[in-house]
Amino acid sequence: MYNLLIAFAIGAVVTLLVRLSGFSIWAGLVPGVLAFVGAFVLLGRRVAMKVQALSKTAEKELSTQPANQRERQQRLDKAIKILQDGLVYDRWQFMIGAEIHAQIGMIYYVSKNLDQAQQNFAKASPRNYMAKAMQGALYYQRKDYSNMEAAFEQAVKSGKKEAIVWAVYAWCLVQIKERDKALKVMARAVETNPTEEKLKAGLNALQNEKRLKMKPYEPLWWQFGLEQPPLQMTSNRRVQFQRR
């Protein structure tokens, strides 16, 4: 990665300058290491700010209400192109490409292009819990239940404080007749989030053999495309990128 190489070069130059000033090489290591770390952090922040700007531009495209299906597709394509342009920074900083692929995958998923979504999810950062949760939902739709559980486990690991991630996981398990597993998932969710009333209500419903209601998680729930939203919302679904 370019940032790593540049930071290493800066650290090496600082160490060398200290050595040329008459000090031992060991005396130059401390300022050299500090210069390396400082340069790497600053360069990383610089790239992160550029990628964040691209993400905000793409999100702006998706937040505008389209007049028709053609305009909606044009905006989706434009948002994806904006994010794809950011993949050039993957050569500069670790994990940048994986985060961009996660965001692209979510756009494809919400627009029902599941093949393209899966291709990007396969390259996505496991730290992006919404992308991993959508990947789990995608596997659910394709009846690949072992990979579904694996994806959701990654989602609840990185997004353990996000109630929607736990709820979607449990909902999918209920649909495939794995009620006991769903109960365990919701119990873990409540244990991790003891003050989250929505999760407590969901766990109580499952314990009493009732349906797991997803209404408390609207409108974010509709992004997963697992139930048909009300008619007035079908044209207003859009991706919301997570902020970390």
C-alpha positions, -999 to 999 in steps of 0.1 A, spaced: 0 0 0 13 34 -10 7 51 23 26 24 41 56 28 18 55 66 20 53 65 58 81 40 59 103 61 37 97 92 59 106 72 90 138 59 73 148 95 62 143 108 98 164 80 112 191 86 86 192 123 93 196 117 130 225 93 122 241 118 99 239 144 127 264 123 147 241 102 168 239 64 168 214 45 146 196 35 178 191 71 188 175 77 154 150 48 158 127 66 182 121 97 161 121 76 130 93 53 144 73 84 155 77 100 121 65 67 105 34 64 127 25 101 124 29 100 86 8 68 82 -20 82 104 -21 115 85 -20 99 51 -47 75 61 -70 103 73 -64 121 40 -76 92 20 -105 85 44 -117 120 39 -117 117 2 -136 84 3 -161 99 28 -167 128 4 -174 103 -24 -198 83 -1 -217 115 7 -220 124 -29 -233 89 -38 -258 90 -8 -270 124 -21 -278 108 -54 -298 81 -37 -317 104 -13 -334 123 -41 -369 112 -49 -369 99 -86 -397 109 -109 -399 75 -126 -382 41 -128 -358 53 -155 -345 82 -134 -342 59 -104 -320 35 -123 -299 64 -136 -294 76 -101 -284 42 -89 -259 38 -117 -245 72 -110 -241 65 -73 -223 32 -81 -200 49 -106 -191 75 -80 -182 48 -55 -163 27 -80 -141 57 -88 -130 55 -51 -116 20 -56 -84 37 -68 -77 45 -32 -75 8 -23 -39 10 -35 -32 37 -10 -48 25 22 -58 -8 37 -95 -18 39 -107 11 17 -116 -11 -12 -135 -35 11 -156 -7 26 -164 6 -9 -174 -28 -21 -197 -31 9 -215 2 0 -218 -8 -37 -231 -42 -27 -258 -26 -5 -270 -4 -35 -272 -34 -58 -290 -54 -31 -317 -28 -25 -321 -24 -63 -327 -62 -65 -296 -69 -85 -286 -98 -63 -259 -113 -85 -239 -80 -85 -247 -75 -49 -232 -109 -40 -200 -102 -60 -194 -70 -41 -204 -85 -7 -178 -112 -13 -151 -84 -13 -168 -64 15 -154 -55 49 -167 -78 76 -169 -47 98 -197 -32 78 -226 -49 97 -253 -37 74 -236 -52 43 -231 -85 61 -267 -85 73 -279 -79 37 -256 -107 26 -272 -129 51 -306 -119 38 -294 -126 3 -283 -161 12 -317 -166 29 -335 -158 -3 -313 -182 -22 -319 -209 5 -282 -212 13 -289 -214 50 -254 -223 63 -238 -193 46 -268 -172 58 -260 -180 94 -223 -173 88 -230 -139 73 -254 -129 101 -229 -141 128 -204 -117 113 -230 -89 112 -240 -93 149 -203 -95 158 -194 -61 143 -229 -46 148 -237 -60 182 -254 -28 193 -276 -26 162 -310 -40 171 -321 -43 134 -292 -67 126 -302 -91 154 -339 -89 145 -334 -97 108 -312 -126 117 -339 -140 140 -367 -133 115 -349 -153 88 -344 -182 112 -381 -182 121 -390 -184 84 -369 -215 79 -385 -232 109 -354 -228 132 -374 -212 160 -350 -225 187 -321 -209 170 -341 -177 166 -348 -177 203 -311 -181 211 -302 -152 188 -328 -129 204 -316 -140 239 -280 -131 229 -293 -98 215 -311 -88 247 -281 -99 268 -259 -76 247 -284 -48 246 -303 -50 280 -320 -16 276 -333 -22 240 -371 -26 244 -376 -36 208 -354 -67 212 -370 -75 246 -404 -74 229 -392 -97 201 -377 -122 225 -410 -122 245 -430 -128 213 -409 -158 204 -410 -172 239 -448 -171 237 -450 -187 203 -460 -154 186 -449 -138 154 -417 -118 154 -430 -84 143 -406 -62 123 -427 -30 124 -406 -14 151 -376 -16 127 -392 3 99 -383 20 76 -348 4 77 -364 -31 77 -378 -25 41 -342 -22 28 -338 -59 32 -366 -66 8 -379 -97 27 -415 -84 31 -435 -62 8 -436 -27 21 -467 -5 20 -475 8 -15 -465 44 -7 -430 33 4 -421 11 -26 -407 40 -46 -390 56 -16 -366 28 -4 -330 39 -4 -297 28 10 -285 44 42 -248 40 45 -237 34 81 -214 59 99 -186 45 120 
